[in-house]
Amino acid sequence: METPQDILTLDDVKKLVDTFYAKVQQDPLLAPVFNERIQDRWTEHLEKMYRFWQTVLLEEQTYSGSPFMPHANLPVDNTHFREWLNLFEQTVTELFSGQKATEAIWRAEKMAQMFEFKIAHHRNNPYTSIH
């Protein structure tokens, strides 16, 4: 069996994003949250995720914006973040191997920790800024 390659190109990023979000859309815990928020705008969401991960992993500046803001009021908790990370890590390790693949998992873990903390803070302090 051939060893998977690393995440090196935009096509690799698209493969990761498409495969991951296909799993999210089928996940009993995550699908309702994502589908409620995204509705019929999945193509737009995926395009944004391509740009985000292209910027983060390939260091090609194609994403701009504040990634936290759209997530600030999501009805999620630690269980959702654990499932999201589980699916993400599973997807990366199924498809890729190497330094960028390892970095993708690490960055996803850090992002999930930060988002979970900021969402909890926002819930407990609804009148403070969430930037």
Buried (B, 14 or more C-beta within 10 A) or exposed (E): EEEBBBBBEBEBBBBBBEBBBEBBEEBEBBEEBBEEBBEEEEEEBBEBBBBBBBBBBBEEEEBEEEBBEEBBEBEBEEEBBEBBBEBBBEBBEEBBBBEBBBBBBEBBBEBBEEBBEBBEEBEEEEEEEBE
